[in-house]
Amino acid sequence: MLGLVADGVIGDPHKGRAVTGFTAIANAARRRVHSDSTLGGAVYTGALTSAAVLAGSAAERAGSGRPVVRALATATATWAVLGGARIATHGTELARDLQCGDLDAARRTVSALDSRSADELDATALSRAAVEIVALRSADDVVAPLLWGAVAGVPGLLGSRAVGVLRATTGEHVRSRGFGWVAARLDDLVNLLPTRAAAALTVASAPVVGGSAGAALAAWRRDTVLHPSPNAGRVEAAFAGALEIRLGGRTVYRHGVRELPVLGDGRNPDAGHVTRAVELSRVVGWLAGAASVALAALLGLRRRA
């Protein structure tokens, strides 16, 4: 909880977080790997993920027997990997640019955050992209690290976040059995339960931002059956229902066009919905923090018993 508070109070410094340094290392390592094979991607993913987990284990060992040191190490690791402040910063920027009609700035932000092609997107499509990015990042960059941290401590925090970074750094190489295939499949596995937890927390959080919990639950259960991703469609559908808007549909990526199922049955999103999505993401993050504390306490009691 201290790390979650620090993420909200300190904000997003862009530099100095472990995620920034790990991303730079991952990109440098990828440039040095000349093999574009599944085996090369497996070695790359396994080595960097293992390094993150081992770093977390070393941090826990350093605090062994010293509760205050261990608590501070856990808080620091939590702050280092959480992306709640970054989600709020980018989401607020997108909402402001869309409200002011600065579509070129909004396109640049979307391109920096997502693999879709934003060059031809209008205000409605940019709003849809912004809400989808906020929803997915809330699950991947906030809920997943917190829940894995509750289960596996600092190694879980760092390891789960490392997997997400590796998927992003190999995003253009995820073709069938290509270099990024292993990172993508590992990311799907790591986020399988956290994404569903994020969707459930979205349903619970909807009334706080003036949304509909019933519509969020209905969209989550109804609209994700045909979604090609085992994870992304769940939390995006819950956000769509909570905000009573429509997401999904035809999406142009840099590597091709995908016809995704429509999520939700409300109106088309606008800048105001992006602002509400950021607020919803904040509430989901706080509930995920409380849930992770409760889960860690239950697991601790079970180990003692």
C-alpha positions as CSV (number, residue, x, y, z in Angstrom):
1,M,0.0,0.0,0.0
2,L,2.9,2.4,0.6
3,G,4.1,1.7,-2.9
4,L,0.7,2.4,-4.3
5,V,0.5,5.6,-2.3
6,A,3.9,6.6,-3.6
7,D,2.8,6.0,-7.2
8,G,-0.1,8.4,-6.7
9,V,1.8,11.1,-4.8
10,I,5.1,11.1,-6.7
11,G,3.5,10.7,-10.0
12,D,5.3,9.6,-13.1
13,P,8.9,10.8,-13.1
14,H,9.6,9.1,-16.5
15,K,13.2,8.5,-15.4
16,G,14.5,6.7,-12.3
17,R,11.9,3.9,-12.2
18,A,13.1,0.3,-12.6
19,V,10.7,-0.2,-15.5
20,T,12.4,2.5,-17.5
21,G,15.9,1.0,-16.9
22,F,14.6,-2.6,-17.6
23,T,13.0,-1.4,-20.9
24,A,16.3,0.1,-22.0
25,I,18.1,-3.1,-21.2
26,A,15.5,-5.2,-23.0
27,N,15.7,-3.1,-26.1
28,A,19.5,-3.2,-26.1
29,A,19.5,-7.0,-25.7
30,R,17.0,-7.4,-28.5
31,R,19.1,-5.4,-30.9
32,R,22.1,-7.7,-30.1
33,V,20.2,-10.9,-30.7
34,H,20.5,-11.7,-34.4
35,S,18.3,-14.7,-34.4
36,D,14.6,-14.1,-35.3
37,S,13.5,-17.5,-34.2
38,T,11.3,-18.9,-31.5
39,L,14.3,-20.3,-29.8
40,G,16.1,-17.0,-29.8
41,G,13.0,-15.3,-28.4
42,A,12.7,-18.0,-25.7
43,V,16.3,-17.5,-24.5
44,Y,15.8,-13.7,-24.6
45,T,12.5,-13.9,-22.6
46,G,13.7,-16.5,-20.2
47,A,17.0,-14.8,-19.4
48,L,15.5,-11.3,-18.7
49,T,12.5,-12.6,-16.8
50,S,14.8,-14.8,-14.6
51,A,17.0,-11.8,-14.0
52,A,14.0,-9.7,-12.7
53,V,12.8,-12.6,-10.5
54,L,16.3,-13.1,-9.1
55,A,16.7,-9.4,-8.4
56,G,13.4,-9.5,-6.4
57,S,14.6,-12.6,-4.5
58,A,17.9,-10.8,-3.6
59,A,15.9,-7.8,-2.4
60,E,13.8,-10.0,-0.1
61,R,16.8,-11.8,1.2
62,A,18.4,-8.5,2.1
63,G,15.5,-7.7,4.3
64,S,15.2,-11.2,5.9
65,G,14.8,-10.9,9.6
66,R,14.4,-7.1,9.4
67,P,10.7,-6.3,9.0
68,V,11.2,-2.6,8.4
69,V,13.8,-3.1,5.7
70,R,11.7,-5.7,4.0
71,A,8.6,-3.5,4.1
72,L,10.6,-0.6,2.6
73,A,12.0,-2.9,-0.1
74,T,8.5,-4.1,-1.0
75,A,7.2,-0.6,-1.1
76,T,10.0,0.5,-3.3
77,A,9.6,-2.4,-5.7
78,T,5.8,-1.7,-5.8
79,W,6.3,1.9,-6.7
80,A,9.0,1.0,-9.2
81,V,6.8,-1.3,-11.3
82,L,3.3,0.2,-11.0
83,G,2.0,2.2,-13.9
84,G,-1.0,3.9,-12.4
85,A,0.5,7.4,-12.5
86,R,1.6,6.9,-16.1
87,I,-1.8,5.8,-17.1
88,A,-3.4,8.9,-15.5
89,T,-0.8,11.2,-17.1
90,H,-1.2,9.8,-20.6
91,G,-5.0,9.5,-20.3
92,T,-5.4,13.0,-19.1
93,E,-3.2,14.3,-21.9
94,L,-5.3,12.4,-24.5
95,A,-8.5,13.8,-23.0
96,R,-7.2,17.3,-23.1
97,D,-5.9,17.1,-26.6
98,L,-9.2,15.6,-27.8
99,Q,-11.2,18.2,-26.0
100,C,-9.0,21.0,-27.6
101,G,-9.2,19.4,-31.0
102,D,-5.4,18.7,-31.2
103,L,-5.8,15.4,-33.0
104,D,-2.1,15.3,-34.2
105,A,-0.9,15.4,-30.6
106,A,-3.5,12.7,-29.6
107,R,-2.3,10.5,-32.5
108,R,1.3,10.8,-31.4
109,T,0.4,9.7,-27.9
110,V,-1.7,6.8,-29.1
111,S,1.2,5.7,-31.4
112,A,3.6,5.8,-28.5
113,L,1.4,3.7,-26.2
114,D,-0.1,1.2,-28.6
115,S,0.8,-0.8,-31.7
116,R,-2.2,0.4,-33.7
117,S,-1.8,2.8,-36.6
118,A,-3.1,6.2,-35.5
119,D,-2.3,8.3,-38.6
120,E,-5.9,8.2,-40.0
121,L,-7.9,8.1,-36.8
122,D,-10.5,10.7,-36.2
123,A,-11.7,12.1,-32.8
124,T,-14.1,9.2,-32.1
125,A,-11.5,6.5,-33.1
126,L,-8.9,8.2,-31.0
127,S,-11.3,8.3,-28.0
128,R,-12.0,4.6,-28.4
129,A,-8.2,3.9,-28.6
130,A,-7.6,6.0,-25.5
131,V,-10.2,4.2,-23.4
132,E,-9.0,0.8,-24.6
133,I,-5.4,1.7,-23.7
134,V,-6.4,2.9,-20.2
135,A,-8.4,-0.3,-19.6
136,L,-5.7,-2.7,-20.8
137,R,-2.9,-0.8,-19.0
138,S,-4.9,-0.8,-15.8
139,A,-5.0,-4.6,-15.9
140,D,-1.4,-5.2,-17.1
141,D,0.5,-2.4,-15.3
142,V,-1.5,-2.1,-12.0
143,V,-3.7,-5.1,-11.1
144,A,-1.3,-7.8,-12.4
145,P,1.8,-6.6,-10.5
146,L,-0.2,-6.1,-7.3
147,L,-1.8,-9.5,-7.3
148,W,1.4,-11.3,-8.2
149,G,3.2,-9.3,-5.5
150,A,0.6,-10.6,-3.0
151,V,1.2,-14.2,-4.1
152,A,5.0,-14.2,-4.6
153,G,6.3,-11.0,-2.9
154,V,8.9,-8.8,-4.6
155,P,9.9,-11.5,-7.2
156,G,6.3,-11.6,-8.2
157,L,6.1,-7.9,-8.6
158,L,9.3,-7.6,-10.7
159,G,8.7,-10.8,-12.7
160,S,5.2,-10.1,-13.8
161,R,6.1,-6.5,-14.8
162,A,9.1,-7.7,-16.7
163,V,7.0,-10.1,-18.8
164,G,4.8,-7.2,-19.8
165,V,7.8,-5.1,-20.8
166,L,9.2,-7.9,-22.9
167,R,6.0,-8.4,-24.7
168,A,6.0,-4.6,-25.5
169,T,9.6,-4.7,-26.7
170,T,9.0,-7.6,-29.1
171,G,5.5,-6.4,-30.2
172,E,6.5,-6.1,-33.8
173,H,7.9,-9.7,-33.8
174,V,4.9,-11.7,-32.6
175,R,4.1,-13.4,-35.9
176,S,3.5,-17.1,-35.7
177,R,6.5,-18.8,-34.0
178,G,8.6,-15.6,-34.4
179,F,11.0,-14.0,-31.9
180,G,8.2,-12.4,-29.8
181,W,6.0,-15.4,-29.7
182,V,7.2,-16.8,-26.4
183,A,7.0,-13.4,-24.7
184,A,3.5,-12.9,-25.9
185,R,2.3,-16.3,-24.8
186,L,4.0,-15.9,-21.4
187,D,2.3,-12.6,-21.0
188,D,-1.0,-14.1,-21.8
189,L,-0.5,-16.8,-19.1
190,V,0.8,-14.3,-16.5
191,N,-2.2,-12.0,-17.0
192,L,-4.8,-14.7,-17.3
193,L,-6.2,-14.3,-13.7
194,P,-5.2,-10.6,-13.2
195,T,-7.2,-9.5,-16.2
196,R,-10.3,-11.2,-15.0
197,A,-9.7,-9.8,-11.6
198,A,-9.4,-6.3,-13.2
199,A,-12.7,-6.9,-15.0
200,A,-14.4,-7.8,-11.8
201,L,-13.0,-4.8,-10.0
202,T,-14.2,-2.6,-12.9
203,V,-17.7,-3.9,-12.4
204,A,-17.4,-3.1,-8.7
205,S,-15.9,0.4,-9.4
206,A,-18.4,1.5,-12.1
207,P,-20.9,3.2,-9.7
208,V,-18.1,5.3,-8.2
209,V,-17.6,7.1,-11.5
210,G,-21.3,7.3,-12.3
211,G,-21.2,4.2,-14.5
212,S,-23.3,1.0,-14.6
213,A,-22.1,-2.1,-12.8
214,G,-24.8,-4.1,-14.5
215,A,-23.8,-3.0,-18.0
216,A,-20.2,-3.7,-17.2
217,L,-21.0,-7.2,-16.1
218,A,-23.2,-7.9,-19.1
219,A,-20.6,-6.6,-21.6
220,W,-17.9,-8.7,-19.9
221,R,-19.9,-11.9,-20.1
222,R,-21.6,-11.3,-23.5
223,D,-19.1,-9.5,-25.8
224,T,-15.8,-11.3,-25.1
225,V,-16.7,-14.8,-26.5
226,L,-15.4,-14.0,-30.0
227,H,-12.4,-11.8,-28.9
228,P,-9.1,-13.3,-30.2
229,S,-7.2,-12.3,-27.1
230,P,-7.6,-14.4,-24.0
231,N,-7.2,-11.3,-21.8
232,A,-7.6,-7.9,-23.5
233,G,-11.2,-8.2,-24.4
234,R,-12.3,-8.9,-20.8
235,V,-11.2,-5.7,-19.2
236,E,-12.0,-3.6,-22.3
237,A,-15.5,-5.0,-22.4
238,A,-16.0,-4.2,-18.7
239,F,-14.8,-0.6,-19.2
240,A,-17.1,-0.3,-22.2
241,G,-20.1,-1.4,-20.2
242,A,-19.2,0.6,-17.1
243,L,-18.9,3.8,-19.2
244,E,-21.9,2.8,-21.4
245,I,-20.0,3.2,-24.6
246,R,-18.8,1.0,-27.5
247,L,-15.3,-0.2,-28.0
248,G,-13.6,-2.7,-30.3
249,G,-14.5,-3.1,-34.0
250,R,-12.2,-2.7,-37.0
251,T,-8.7,-1.8,-35.8
252,V,-5.7,-1.0,-38.0
253,Y,-2.3,-2.1,-36.7
254,R,1.1,-1.6,-38.1
255,H,1.2,-5.3,-39.1
256,G,-2.3,-5.5,-40.5
257,V,-6.0,-5.0,-40.0
258,R,-8.1,-6.9,-37.4
259,E,-11.8,-7.1,-37.2
260,L,-12.4,-7.2,-33.4
261,P,-15.8,-7.8,-31.9
262,V,-17.8,-4.7,-30.7
263,L,-17.6,-4.4,-26.9
264,G,-20.6,-2.7,-25.2
265,D,-23.8,-1.4,-26.6
266,G,-23.7,2.3,-25.7
267,R,-22.7,5.4,-27.7
268,N,-19.4,6.2,-29.3
269,P,-16.8,7.5,-26.9
270,D,-15.6,11.1,-26.7
271,A,-13.0,13.1,-24.7
272,G,-15.3,13.1,-21.6
273,H,-15.3,9.3,-21.6
274,V,-11.5,9.2,-21.7
275,T,-11.5,11.4,-18.5
276,R,-14.0,9.0,-16.8
277,A,-11.9,6.0,-17.9
278,V,-8.9,7.5,-16.1
279,E,-11.0,8.0,-13.0
280,L,-12.3,4.4,-13.2
281,S,-8.7,3.2,-13.6
282,R,-7.7,5.0,-10.4
283,V,-10.6,3.3,-8.4
284,V,-9.7,-0.1,-9.9
285,G,-6.1,0.5,-8.8
286,W,-7.0,1.3,-5.2
287,L,-9.4,-1.7,-5.0
288,A,-6.6,-3.9,-6.4
289,G,-4.3,-2.7,-3.7
290,A,-6.8,-3.5,-1.0
291,A,-7.4,-6.9,-2.6
292,S,-3.7,-7.7,-2.8
293,V,-3.3,-6.8,0.9
294,A,-6.2,-9.1,1.8
295,L,-4.8,-11.9,-0.3
296,A,-1.3,-11.5,1.1
297,A,-2.7,-11.6,4.6
298,L,-4.7,-14.8,3.9
299,L,-1.7,-16.5,2.4
300,G,0.5,-15.4,5.3
301,L,-2.0,-16.8,7.8
302,R,-2.2,-20.1,5.9
303,R,1.6,-20.4,5.8
304,R,1.8,-19.8,9.6
305,A,-1.0,-22.4,10.2
